[in-house]
Structure formats: structure tokens, C-alpha cells
Amino acid sequence: MSETILKPEELQPAAELARKTLEQLDAILLGRTELHRLVLIGIMARGHILFEGLPGLGKTALVRTIGQILKLDFKRIQFTPDLMPGDVLGTHILQETSAGKRELAFQPGPVFTNILLADEINRASPKTQSAMLETMQENCVTLLGTTRALPQPFFVLASQNPIELEGTYPLPEAQLDRFLFRLLFESVDADVLDQIISGRRRGELPAATWQMERGELEILFQTMGKIYLPRPVSRYIARLVSATHPGSPEATAPVNRYITYGASPRAAIAIAEAARGHALLNGRPSVGFEDVKAVAQPVLNHRLILNYQARFDRMTAAKLVAEMLGQLDETGLNLPKDVELAKA
Amino acid sequence: MTTTHPQALNVFARKLAWILMLRRAVRWMSVWFFVWGALVLAARIASAPFAEWLALGVLGCVPLAIFAAIWERRRLPGFSQIRASYDQLAECGGLMMSEEAAEMSAWHAQLPTAAVPGMRWQGGRALLVLAVSALFVAVTLLLPERFTQLAHRPLEIGQIVDQLQAEVKTLAQEKIVDDKKAEELQKQLSQLQKDSTGFDPNKTWEALDHIKQANSDLAKQAAEEALKKTESLTQAETLAKAMQQAADAGMDKATASVAAQDLASLLNAAKLEEGILNGKIPPELLANLDGLNKEQMEKLVKALELNKGSLSKTMADLAKLKLIDPAALEKMKGACKDGNYAALSDYLSHCQGGKCDSELLFSWLRKSCKGGPGGGGPEAEMTWDNDTSEKDQKFQEHTLPPASKLDDAQLVNVSKAAPELSANNLVVGHGALDNAVAGGGSAHSQTILPEHRQAVQKFFKREEK
């Protein structure tokens, strides 16, 4: 018993902060409770999030609201096909000093912020998209041999249109892998729409009634770091990620049939971190199997590279992940098939 | 008293271990019961001396259960995994799993109420197999011996052996087989009865059939011999009685001597000293046939009658044992009847100076025994007055009508060509010039003359080759 587990009173402040944040999000943006939970989990896990959905569903509004609640610096880039890397990262401009000498001065790009909204990221060319790789993984920018750190925390909350739309470039796998979650934005139901129309003039969002201070955000991050991941759960995460690779011992038949490349180790780390966030949101100091199951889908669904057979059979990554979660025995007990366990 | 999570976890772990051990034990015991049952069955079929001890195989269940428990215990999931499983089933959200690493008592208040998770072994099929295997063992142990000893059970041949032994005994009594051979056959039959098993019944049946056939063959030979001897004895008896009566009527010595020689020849032909009538006629009578007085002659007649009766009895015995056909017995009885010795006596008494015709005498005697094996067909009178019936014959005789007279024939023509007959009437042929056209020389329709046909045929046959 060498580990230190948070006591209830230690966990309570962070859980309360998370609860308040969620409350604000749910109040400002209607009808997306589950999505808000996942977004908050992603932020607590310090991960980048990719939103996917048709225009007008509230992706930008969500990101803007988060920035407002967390009182973090927020910048937005509208990605277009002619957007250049310098437009994102910043550029050097020739300036004359007071001494009359000319020198190159660095003009930081919009990436130098806490929350970067990369709107319609898949409309930019691959060259510009790849400019984001270093910022997302290393939280820094290197230009002309000089590396500049980005302000902390740094999140990229990107939105993308479904790639079926014209004038889009699919994101490279390396960049996709750097997103913690890929969250699907779907239309809200009629009741919510009715609420929006009737309660909000021109759709303007109400201002947040509570904002998280910077110190509180640090408490949240620190508490996240103390959420305990039990060994059986970490083993389950490892087995789950391993099972996404065709040919692995626990790979199911659909995995072997439809997946070309499985999830990377970064996916396992992402699941573990996100599961911690989920446990914190639920007011627990340790991660359970249900936390893993709750976050596995958004973590894995953009990390599986499917083959053409999957396209022919209309098989999606989400279906494959759901199938894996149903098949894989969480505890690894490997009981005989004729012995069944049931909840108490 | 409320159950705590650690207590419920321990109960859960114990229960899981018991179920897994029970499951393993049931499987192993099913296998053991089948093996045990097979061993019992094999031992009982092989009549192994230790078959009764196999019932103690039930004691094998105890070590088997212990081994199953040990085996399964070694393969049991680790306690960490069991705890994880409990955590998941009790919806503890990882708190029970965290107990492994840290003190979690502060969090127990936030855990759901402790209860042992449900556990179910769907062992219906395994228990059914166990029941079947146990039933199999019970059946093999309690199976009546007559079912397990099928192959070794002796054949039911007692009646057949008894009959064959009776046949051999009768054959020996009637001197048809000698005593040594009969004794050997009796021993063989006893041994056959003792050694016969259902495992290989063919050998036994073949041996019994062989002995039965041998007995039957010997009996048939004896029947033929008895028939021949009966014929000879009947003839000898007829002659002896005729001689006896002729002697009273004044038969001269020379005739008596010739008749005695004939009698001796008949008795020699009968070969009474061999086979089934060995030594049944007093030898002093046989040695002095020429000079037998009246009493001796009576004694000889009686001896002959006695021997005939003995032969008849022998045949009756063989027929009774079905060694010979009863029809043969009847045939023998009917075939040889006492001849008309009075007429023979009259002939002998009138035959002076030994000038009797022996052939005539034997012919006369043969009339007393007609038919029988080797004796030819019965004598019958030739008749010429009745036609043979043609009722069942395939072809019957018919006299054909006389041929048409050649005198009515008329000469029409003489030709070298083959005669041709038109549909309407006869056409006179002109031989080789039939189709010839003057000056034309048409060859394709030229008629081949009969004398050339062979040569032309030979030519075309050669071409074909």
C-alpha cells in the first residue's frame, strides 16, 4: 500500500469545480450534456479535441463558451485553402530599430494563445495542417531555428466538416492521432431548438454567471494527476488498445477483417487520462472499468485506420470499437463459458 | 449484521473457487466413470480373477476430487483479478481495486451496499454426462454374468453328442466299427462337448458334422453288406431246406455232394466270417457240409435263420438311429423271401448221379432274392402285345405324303446363265448377250457368266485385301 489515494475532502474541491463548469456549459449551450462532459474531460486531460459536424451546429459557440468560463485567452483561425503556415504560427518581419538598424522581428501567430479554435481545419492544405503538429504535441513553435513555448495551458479545439464535403482535405493520421477526442456534433432535437429560438434573441449566447479562476484550473489539473489508475484497469486499457491491432491475440474477427492499422500507444495514454477525468467528474479518486468504457469510443474512433473492405461493408470505427468493448472481458478472469457472473 | 465489502469479496472469491473446482471434479469424474466402466466390462468379459475388486473403483473418486481441487486451485485467477471482477460487479468504480494499493476506508461510505455478486454454473450438460457415466459404471458392475460370458458359454450340443455317441455305440456293438475306433470316437465327442464355445462355433459344428457323416457312411456300407449277406443266407437256407427234404425223399449221394458244394459256394460268397456276422455259424458245420446228417442240417438251417434275424435286427437298429434310410430296410425285408424249396427238393431228388445243372440250380435260387443292391433288376416276363404309349413324347411319328412325280416336269429351255424367274412368267435368257447393244459395247451392265463368277469373286476379294 504505497500509493496515495485522494481523500474525499481532497477530491471534493476539484469535483465541485468540474461540476460548476459543466453546469455553466449546460446552461449556456442547450441540449448537449454528454458532449459537454466529454469536452470538459478532454480539457482536464489537457488534450486537443476535434469536433466534427455540419456547419451551424454550435461548434464555435462551444469553444468560445469554454474560453469564457475558463477565463483563458482564446483565438480563432478560420482555415481556408490559401492559409499558410506563417498565418498560423507567426512570422518574422523586417523592422528598423531605434538605432536605425534593420532586423527581423518575430510577430507571433494566433497559435500563441490558451485556446485555439481551428475552425474548419480540414479546409486548409496539408502543408498548413502539418504546421500544427509541433504545437499540438510539444506545445511550442520553432521558426528559423528558434523554439518558442506556447502559453499554458494550450488546447486546440478544432472543428471539421465531414470530409465528404467539397473543398476539404482529410487530416493526416499523424495529426489525427494528436487529438485526444474526436467528438461528433449532431443536431439537437426539436425541444432544444424551440428553447433556443424562444429564449435567445438572434441566437445570442447568455454570458457565463461563473468563471473559473486560473488557480482553480491549476487545482483541477493537480487533482487530475492524483486520480489513481488501478493495475487491472490499466491492464484492461492496454488489452483494449492491443485488441485494435489485427492479428493480436485478443483481436476479434471484425478487427482482423476491417482494420489495417490499430491505435497507437498515444491512444492508450489518452484513454487512461480521459478515464481519470471521467472518474473525477463522477467524484471518485480511482478509475474504474466503466470510466474506460465511457471514453474509449471518442478516443479510438479516429485512430483506427480501416481498409477498403470496411468501406464496402459500411463498417465504421465506432461500430468496431463498440464491438470490441462488448467482447473484451474487462477483468481478464477468463472464466469458462458455462460459468456466469452477475451483478449483486 | 451488515456485510462489508471485504467480507463480500472473500465470499465471492471462495464461491468462485468452489464452483470452478466442482466443475473440474465433475468433468474428471465423468471421464473416470467411463474409464472405470470400460475396465470393469473388459475384466468381466475376459473373466479376470480380480473383476470383483473393480467395484472398489468408486474409491477413485476421492483422490480424483482432491486432484481436481488442487489442479483448479492452481489455475484460479489471481486475487487481484477476482477483486477487479468484484469491483465491477458491485459497481464500486475502482475503489475496491484501489484497496490493493492504499487504505480506502475513508471512501467506504460512498460505496454501494455490499452484496456477494451472483454466480451461476450452467452445468446441466456436464451433470448429465456425469449421470450417464455413473449409470454406465453401474450397468457394467451389475450386468448379469450370462451377458458378459457370451463368448465363453459352451454350445448347446449335448443332445447331438448323445445321439452321435449312441450311433457310435450301436456301430461298435454291430461290429461295424472296431472297439478301439469306437472308443476313440466317444472320447472325441466328449472332448468336443467340453471344449465347444460360442467364441468359435464353426469348428465344433464342422467336427460334429464330420463324425455324423462318417457314421452314416459306415452304416450305409453295413446296410449294403447286410443285404448281400441276407441274400446269400436266404439262398443257402432255401438250398439247405431243399437238401434236407430231398434227403428224406431219397436223394442220391452224388447229387447231395454236388448240392453240398453249391451250398458251400453260397456260404463262401456270403463271406460270413467277415464283417457284421463274424463267427455266427458253427465252424464244424461249415467244415463238413458234404457229410451233414439230418440233425446237423437242421442245426445249419436254424443257424442260417438265426443269422438272418440278427442281420435284420442290425438293420432295424441302424434305421432306428436314422443312420440308414428306413426304405432300405423295407426293401431288404421284402427282397429276400424264402424260396420254393419244395420244387427245388423235387428237382434234387430227381437228379440222379450228380448230374444236376448247377447253373439251373443257382438261377432257381436267385429267383428267391430279386433286386437289391448289386442284384440287378427284378425278373419280369417279356410281352409283345401292347404298344408303347406315345402320350408324353415330344415328337410323334407321321408318314409324309409321296413326292410329286418328275414325269409331269416340262423342259422349257437350256441356258448357260443362271436361271431367272420373272414375276409374271418365265423369260428365256440369252446368256452373256442379254444386255449387249449392237456396236455400243456397254460394259457397265455386262452379266458375269456362272463359270466366271468364282474367278471374279477371287479378284475382288484380293482387291479388298
HADDOCK unambig.tbl for C-alpha pairs under 7 A between the chains (distance, minus, plus):
assign (segid A and resid 1 and name CA) (segid B and resid 100 and name CA) 6.61 0.50 0.50
assign (segid A and resid 1 and name CA) (segid B and resid 101 and name CA) 4.18 0.50 0.50
assign (segid A and resid 1 and name CA) (segid B and resid 102 and name CA) 4.49 0.50 0.50
assign (segid A and resid 2 and name CA) (segid B and resid 101 and name CA) 6.16 0.50 0.50
assign (segid A and resid 2 and name CA) (segid B and resid 102 and name CA) 6.45 0.50 0.50
assign (segid A and resid 3 and name CA) (segid B and resid 101 and name CA) 5.53 0.50 0.50
assign (segid A and resid 3 and name CA) (segid B and resid 102 and name CA) 5.58 0.50 0.50
assign (segid A and resid 4 and name CA) (segid B and resid 102 and name CA) 6.34 0.50 0.50
assign (segid A and resid 5 and name CA) (segid B and resid 102 and name CA) 6.39 0.50 0.50
assign (segid A and resid 7 and name CA) (segid B and resid 106 and name CA) 6.76 0.50 0.50
assign (segid A and resid 8 and name CA) (segid B and resid 107 and name CA) 6.87 0.50 0.50
assign (segid A and resid 230 and name CA) (segid B and resid 97 and name CA) 6.09 0.50 0.50
assign (segid A and resid 230 and name CA) (segid B and resid 98 and name CA) 5.84 0.50 0.50
assign (segid A and resid 232 and name CA) (segid B and resid 81 and name CA) 6.88 0.50 0.50
assign (segid A and resid 232 and name CA) (segid B and resid 84 and name CA) 6.48 0.50 0.50
assign (segid A and resid 286 and name CA) (segid B and resid 94 and name CA) 5.43 0.50 0.50
assign (segid A and resid 286 and name CA) (segid B and resid 95 and name CA) 6.07 0.50 0.50
assign (segid A and resid 286 and name CA) (segid B and resid 98 and name CA) 6.70 0.50 0.50
assign (segid A and resid 287 and name CA) (segid B and resid 93 and name CA) 6.52 0.50 0.50
assign (segid A and resid 287 and name CA) (segid B and resid 94 and name CA) 5.28 0.50 0.50
assign (segid A and resid 288 and name CA) (segid B and resid 93 and name CA) 4.43 0.50 0.50
assign (segid A and resid 288 and name CA) (segid B and resid 94 and name CA) 4.04 0.50 0.50
assign (segid A and resid 289 and name CA) (segid B and resid 88 and name CA) 6.83 0.50 0.50
assign (segid A and resid 331 and name CA) (segid B and resid 81 and name CA) 5.87 0.50 0.50
assign (segid A and resid 331 and name CA) (segid B and resid 84 and name CA) 5.93 0.50 0.50
assign (segid A and resid 331 and name CA) (segid B and resid 85 and name CA) 5.62 0.50 0.50
assign (segid A and resid 332 and name CA) (segid B and resid 81 and name CA) 6.90 0.50 0.50
assign (segid A and resid 333 and name CA) (segid B and resid 77 and name CA) 5.92 0.50 0.50
assign (segid A and resid 333 and name CA) (segid B and resid 81 and name CA) 6.13 0.50 0.50
assign (segid A and resid 338 and name CA) (segid B and resid 121 and name CA) 5.74 0.50 0.50
assign (segid A and resid 338 and name CA) (segid B and resid 122 and name CA) 5.04 0.50 0.50
assign (segid A and resid 338 and name CA) (segid B and resid 123 and name CA) 6.83 0.50 0.50
assign (segid A and resid 339 and name CA) (segid B and resid 120 and name CA) 5.75 0.50 0.50
assign (segid A and resid 339 and name CA) (segid B and resid 121 and name CA) 4.46 0.50 0.50
assign (segid A and resid 339 and name CA) (segid B and resid 122 and name CA) 6.25 0.50 0.50
assign (segid A and resid 340 and name CA) (segid B and resid 119 and name CA) 5.77 0.50 0.50
assign (segid A and resid 340 and name CA) (segid B and resid 120 and name CA) 5.12 0.50 0.50
assign (segid A and resid 340 and name CA) (segid B and resid 121 and name CA) 6.28 0.50 0.50
assign (segid A and resid 341 and name CA) (segid B and resid 118 and name CA) 5.66 0.50 0.50
assign (segid A and resid 341 and name CA) (segid B and resid 119 and name CA) 4.54 0.50 0.50
assign (segid A and resid 341 and name CA) (segid B and resid 120 and name CA) 6.39 0.50 0.50
assign (segid A and resid 342 and name CA) (segid B and resid 89 and name CA) 6.69 0.50 0.50
assign (segid A and resid 342 and name CA) (segid B and resid 117 and name CA) 5.89 0.50 0.50
assign (segid A and resid 342 and name CA) (segid B and resid 118 and name CA) 4.65 0.50 0.50
assign (segid A and resid 342 and name CA) (segid B and resid 119 and name CA) 6.03 0.50 0.50
assign (segid A and resid 343 and name CA) (segid B and resid 89 and name CA) 4.64 0.50 0.50
assign (segid A and resid 343 and name CA) (segid B and resid 90 and name CA) 6.19 0.50 0.50
assign (segid A and resid 343 and name CA) (segid B and resid 117 and name CA) 5.13 0.50 0.50
assign (segid A and resid 343 and name CA) (segid B and resid 118 and name CA) 5.97 0.50 0.50
assign (segid A and resid 344 and name CA) (segid B and resid 89 and name CA) 6.55 0.50 0.50
assign (segid A and resid 344 and name CA) (segid B and resid 90 and name CA) 6.00 0.50 0.50
assign (segid A and resid 344 and name CA) (segid B and resid 115 and name CA) 5.66 0.50 0.50
assign (segid A and resid 344 and name CA) (segid B and resid 116 and name CA) 5.77 0.50 0.50
assign (segid A and resid 344 and name CA) (segid B and resid 117 and name CA) 3.88 0.50 0.50
assign (segid A and resid 344 and name CA) (segid B and resid 118 and name CA) 5.61 0.50 0.50
